[in-house]
Amino acid sequence: MPQAAAVSRAAVVSMTTSNTSYIYVANETFGHGDPGGEVDILLRDDPAKGVVDRIVTGVFGPDGIFVDSNGTLYVTNGHMNGTNSVEAYKRGAHKPFRVYVGAFCAFDVIAADDGTVYIADACGGSGTLGRVLVYPPGRSKPARSIYPGGPPYCLTLDAQNNLYVGYNASYTYWGQVERFRPGARRGVNLIPKNTVFFLTDIAVDSHGALLVSNGNDGAIDVFTAKDQPPSRVIKTGQAHPFMFAFDQPENKIYVTYPCEPGGGSAEKLTASQCGKRKNTLVALDYASGKRLWTVREQTANHVGWLPFGVAVYPKAPF
């Protein structure tokens, strides 16, 4: 597929078109956007057109992003940049209508169908390893906190509104996923110890399978039973896949891999260590694992592309 082109005024599409699907990518490249970084928007069914719209107001070094069933976009702005907030944008809007506060370093965000918002605050909470902040519908300040067994890095929900929290153990970076029943204070570990190194994202499909991005293995591991090894391993073709999202029918998975040697990356790597398909968004067929297309670093009238979080609208069921 050709390189994604820079957005032009003529290319901007109406975000209120009901039958159009979009891919949102958190572009953490500093030096463009206001004050740094942006959310780039592509057409899901025609990604070769490149970026057709972008959101820059209120975006600073975006990491995890999420789009709910109404098309509301949530953007974390707290990963080592001092902003420490999550902005919410109504469908088609370019300025936030709500700012969620209370996190010290927000890594990920997710919203339940009832409007409850969860933010992974990896370094928040005095004397703790981090917490998940819980915001009641319509509230911009947290009402309570959930404390998993390590600094929370990524979040997802299932059809029963169970909350899943992915984290990496301090110093060792072995990953774990903890499930919390609605309202629970204590969770249950789901994957075997020392199975996933540098866990970066999670999702649950409509059949209950748990998908985990295995950053050290270039793959997404699929777990179908508690405390059992993965039943399937989906190779993405990227050296270190980072975050991913399903499309609505769960036919495709979209996976990012950011790597900027010397800083601003998911990992501090040299140019040679970045490896295959750095700064890419790939689409995979979920059933077969086949790579369908790749969007690479943008160059035309663009400072750069460092794709972190990814979201799809309309979103997958869970």
C-alpha positions in Angstrom: 0.0 0.0 0.0 1.3 3.5 -0.7 2.6 5.7 2.1 -0.1 7.6 3.9 -0.3 11.1 2.6 -0.5 14.3 4.6 -4.0 15.6 5.2 -5.3 18.5 3.1 -8.4 20.6 3.5 -10.0 19.0 0.5 -9.4 15.5 2.0 -11.2 16.2 5.3 -14.3 14.0 5.6 -17.5 14.6 7.5 -17.1 12.7 10.8 -20.9 12.6 11.1 -21.4 10.3 8.1 -23.2 7.4 9.7 -22.0 4.6 7.3 -18.3 5.5 7.3 -15.8 3.6 9.5 -12.7 5.3 10.8 -9.3 4.3 12.4 -7.9 6.7 15.0 -4.2 6.6 15.7 -2.5 8.4 18.6 0.5 10.0 16.9 3.0 10.9 19.6 5.5 12.7 17.4 6.5 15.9 19.1 6.9 19.1 17.2 3.6 19.2 15.4 0.1 19.5 16.7 -0.8 21.8 19.6 1.2 21.6 21.8 2.7 18.3 20.6 1.3 15.2 19.0 -2.1 14.6 17.5 -4.8 12.0 16.8 -4.7 11.0 13.1 -7.9 9.7 11.5 -7.9 7.3 8.5 -10.8 5.7 6.6 -11.0 2.0 7.7 -12.2 0.9 4.3 -9.7 3.0 2.3 -6.5 3.5 4.3 -4.5 4.2 1.2 -6.0 7.8 1.3 -3.9 8.3 4.4 -4.8 10.8 7.1 -8.2 12.4 6.2 -8.6 14.4 9.4 -6.7 15.0 12.7 -7.3 16.3 16.2 -4.6 18.5 17.7 -6.4 20.8 20.3 -5.8 19.4 23.8 -3.5 16.6 22.6 0.0 16.3 24.0 2.0 13.1 23.6 -1.1 10.8 23.3 -0.8 7.2 24.3 -3.9 5.1 24.9 -7.1 6.1 23.1 -10.6 4.7 22.9 -13.8 5.3 20.9 -17.1 4.4 22.5 -20.3 3.2 20.8 -21.5 6.8 20.4 -18.3 7.8 18.6 -16.9 9.7 21.6 -13.1 9.7 21.5 -11.0 9.5 24.7 -7.3 10.5 24.6 -4.7 10.0 27.4 -2.4 12.9 27.9 -0.3 11.9 30.8 2.6 9.6 29.8 5.6 11.5 31.1 4.5 14.8 29.7 3.2 16.7 32.7 -0.3 17.2 31.3 -1.8 14.4 33.5 -5.3 14.4 32.0 -7.6 12.6 29.6 -9.6 14.6 27.0 -13.0 13.5 25.6 -14.2 14.6 22.2 -17.7 14.2 20.8 -18.0 12.5 17.5 -16.7 14.8 14.8 -15.5 17.5 17.2 -11.9 18.9 17.3 -12.1 20.4 20.8 -12.7 18.4 24.0 -16.0 18.8 25.8 -14.7 17.1 29.0 -11.3 16.8 30.7 -10.8 13.9 33.2 -8.4 14.8 36.0 -6.8 13.0 38.9 -4.2 10.8 37.1 -0.5 11.2 37.6 0.5 9.4 34.4 -2.4 8.1 32.3 -1.5 5.2 30.0 -4.9 4.0 28.9 -8.6 4.7 29.0 -11.8 2.9 28.4 -15.5 3.7 28.7 -18.3 1.3 29.6 -21.7 1.4 27.8 -23.2 3.1 30.9 -20.7 6.0 30.6 -18.4 4.9 33.4 -14.8 5.8 32.5 -11.7 3.9 33.7 -8.2 5.4 33.4 -4.9 3.4 34.0 -2.8 5.6 36.2 0.5 3.7 36.3 2.3 5.9 38.8 -0.6 7.3 40.9 -1.5 6.6 44.5 0.8 7.3 47.4 2.9 4.2 48.4 1.3 2.0 45.6 2.3 0.5 42.3 -0.4 2.4 40.5 -4.1 2.3 40.2 -7.1 2.4 38.0 -9.3 5.5 38.5 -13.0 5.0 38.1 -15.2 8.0 37.0 -19.0 7.8 37.3 -21.0 8.8 34.1 -20.7 12.5 33.4 -18.1 13.1 36.1 -14.6 14.4 35.5 -13.2 13.5 38.9 -12.7 9.9 40.1 -15.0 8.4 42.6 -12.8 5.4 43.6 -9.6 3.6 42.7 -8.8 -0.1 41.9 -5.3 -1.4 42.8 -4.0 -4.3 40.7 -0.8 -6.2 41.4 1.4 -3.8 39.3 1.4 -0.5 37.5 -1.6 -0.6 35.2 -0.7 -0.2 31.5 -3.8 -1.2 29.5 -7.5 -1.8 30.0 -10.5 -3.6 28.5 -14.0 -4.7 29.4 -16.2 -7.7 28.5 -19.9 -8.2 27.9 -20.5 -8.7 31.6 -18.8 -5.4 32.4 -15.8 -7.2 34.0 -12.7 -5.0 34.0 -9.4 -6.4 32.7 -6.2 -4.7 33.7 -2.8 -5.5 32.0 0.4 -4.6 33.8 4.1 -5.4 33.9 5.9 -6.4 37.1 8.3 -3.7 38.3 11.9 -4.3 37.2 11.3 -7.7 35.5 8.6 -6.6 33.0 6.9 -9.9 33.0 3.2 -9.2 32.2 0.0 -10.2 33.9 -3.7 -9.6 33.3 -6.1 -9.2 36.2 -9.9 -9.4 36.0 -12.1 -7.5 38.3 -15.8 -8.3 38.7 -18.1 -5.2 38.7 -17.5 -3.3 42.0 -14.8 -5.7 43.2 -11.7 -4.4 44.9 -9.6 -7.5 44.3 -9.0 -9.2 41.0 -8.0 -12.6 39.7 -4.8 -13.3 37.6 -5.6 -14.9 34.3 -2.3 -15.8 32.5 0.6 -18.0 33.7 3.6 -16.3 35.2 6.5 -15.5 32.9 4.5 -16.0 29.7 4.3 -12.5 28.3 7.3 -10.1 28.4 6.5 -6.4 28.2 2.7 -6.6 27.9 1.4 -3.5 26.1 -2.3 -4.0 25.3 -5.2 -6.4 25.9 -8.7 -7.1 24.4 -11.5 -9.7 24.9 -13.3 -11.0 21.8 -17.1 -11.8 21.7 -16.3 -15.5 22.4 -14.4 -14.6 25.6 -10.9 -15.1 24.3 -8.3 -12.8 25.9 -5.8 -11.2 23.5 -2.5 -9.9 24.8 0.2 -7.9 22.9 3.5 -9.7 23.6 6.0 -6.9 22.9 9.0 -9.1 23.1 7.8 -11.8 20.7 6.4 -9.8 17.9 2.9 -11.3 18.4 -0.5 -11.1 19.9 -1.1 -14.1 22.2 -4.6 -15.5 22.4 -5.7 -17.1 25.8 -8.8 -19.2 25.9 -8.4 -20.7 29.4 -7.3 -19.3 32.8 -3.7 -20.1 33.8 -3.0 -21.9 30.5 -0.5 -21.1 27.8 -1.9 -19.3 24.7 -4.0 -21.4 22.4 -2.9 -19.3 19.5 -0.1 -16.9 18.6 -0.7 -14.2 15.9 2.5 -12.9 14.4 2.1 -9.2 13.4 5.3 -8.9 11.3 6.4 -6.0 13.6 9.4 -6.3 15.8 7.5 -5.0 18.9 3.8 -4.7 18.4 2.4 -2.1 20.8 -1.4 -1.4 20.9 -4.2 -2.9 18.9 -8.0 -2.7 18.3 -10.7 -4.8 16.6 -13.1 -3.6 14.0 -16.8 -3.9 14.7 -17.4 -7.3 13.2 -14.1 -8.6 14.8 -12.8 -9.6 11.4 -9.7 -7.5 11.5 -7.2 -6.3 14.1 -5.2 -3.1 13.7 -1.8 -3.0 15.4 0.7 -0.2 16.0 4.4 -0.3 16.5 6.2 3.0 17.5 10.0 3.2 17.6 11.9 6.4 17.4 15.6 5.8 18.2 16.9 8.0 21.0 13.5 8.9 22.6 9.8 9.1 22.4 9.4 5.4 21.8 7.6 2.5 23.5 11.1 1.3 24.2 14.5 3.1 24.2 16.0 1.4 21.2 18.7 2.1 18.7 17.9 2.3 15.0 19.1 -1.3 14.4 17.2 -2.5 17.5 13.9 -1.1 16.2 13.8 -4.0 13.8 11.0 -4.8 11.4 8.2 -2.4 10.4 8.9 0.4 12.9 6.3 3.2 13.0 3.7 1.2 11.2 0.0 0.4 11.5 -0.8 -3.1 10.2 -4.2 -4.7 9.6 -4.5 -8.4 10.2 -7.2 -10.9 9.3 -8.3 -12.2 12.8 -9.2 -15.7 11.6 -6.1 -16.4 9.6 -3.5 -14.0 11.1 -2.7 -12.9 7.5 -1.3 -9.3 7.2 -3.7 -7.4 4.9 -2.0 -4.0 4.6 0.5 -1.7 6.2 0.5 2.1 6.7 4.1 3.3 7.1 5.7 6.5 8.3 4.3 9.6 6.6 6.7 11.9 5.0 4.9 14.3 2.7 4.5 17.7 4.6 4.7 15.8 7.8 7.2 16.0 10.7 6.9 12.2 11.3 4.7 9.4 12.6 5.0 7.7 15.9 1.8 5.6 16.2 0.9 4.6 19.8 -2.7 4.0 20.6 -5.3 2.9 18.1 -9.1 2.8 18.1 -11.8 1.9 15.5 -15.3 3.4 15.0 -17.8 1.7 15.0 -16.1 -0.2 17.8 -16.2 -3.9 18.4 -19.0 -5.3 20.7 -16.8 -5.4 23.8 
